[in-house]
Amino acid sequence: MNTFEPHPLLRGPHAQTVASTYWRRRFPRLPASTLREFETEPGTKILGECHWQAAPRECPTLVLVHGLEGSSKSGYMQGLAERAFASGWNAVRLNQRNCGGTECLTPTLYHSGLSVDYRAVLCELIERDALSAIFFAGYSMGGNLVMKMVGELAGAAPRQLLGIATVSPSMDLAVCADAIALPGNFLYERHFVTSLKERMRRKAKLFPRKFNLEPMARVRTIRDFDDIITAVYCGFRGASDYYERSSALRVAANIRVPTLILTAQRDPFIPFASFSNPALSGNEKIALIAPEHGGHCAFISRQNGDARFWAEARVMEFFKGLVA
């Protein structure tokens, strides 16, 4: 099961990436969610879609964090939440700031350094809900955020946080920004930039005196957006400063919680060389699974049924091993 065998029609990384985005999925084992707002900083809330078991305190809880321009509705979020709930776990699908139609819940923007949000959620689940076995899973940008959180916690991580898993984590933001700017990734970058600009227009309508969108006309790439928008409104000196301060790789050596990294060697956005960094390879708490095939957050197997979405199966397998 640990060997990934791609669907015969989806052997290339781009085919995997695109197919996973548009693959129609149903989630019959995932019940309707209960909405909950988590206050992460004064004046800022993020929205979670919660799936509680009948006795939540007696079950492990999985908290999920999506990637850039995703939401709690993303297919991989619902797929992994369904798998966790069917296994008798609680599942909490979080929206990052402004995502999933939540622009009104904060005057701020979202970015890859906001690990404070997930630390606040962790603390609330421990203190308010009295949950004793908590796990986090993050995809792409969400993977960076989750790893950054546990790296910053280092040896002070609460005992209730038993493990984390990341799928295609963008832990070295500068390298990832350069990778997505390559000619072969033009369509991906155009999609993300268009979506980010649309989000900023919605945000500016809600907070008309806070954001000046005129400089956004110069934005052509994700690095442009981070230099002109993210850095200006999130307290960084520029894109390079933002990438340096927000990359989880900077604190990965400090991780003291069992961690799974699952990435494809041919991921179009995440250069595989990032994962040979001594901060990862020298940390015994970090396990790396890196099949040759697969795309970005995309591991569509040749198998049917529950085995079709291979990464989701591996994440739950890892977490269940920690519980056992």
Secondary structure, 3 states (H helix, E strand, C coil): CCCCCECCCCCCHHHHHHHHHHCCCCCCCCCCCEEEEEEEECCEEEEEEEECCCCHHHCCEEEEECCCCCCCCCHHHHHHHHHHHHCCCEEEEECCCCCCCCHHHCCCCCCCCCHHHHHHHHHHHHHCCCCCCEEEEEECHHHHHHHHHHHHHHHHCCCCEEEEEEECCCCCHHHHHHHHCCHHHHHHHHHHHHHHHHHHHHHHHHCCCCCCCHHHHHCCCHHHHHHHHHHHHHCCCCHHHHHHHHCHHHCHHHCCCCEEEECCCCCCCCCHHHHHCHHHHCCCCEEEECCCCCECCECEECCCHHHCEHHHHHHHHHHHHHHC
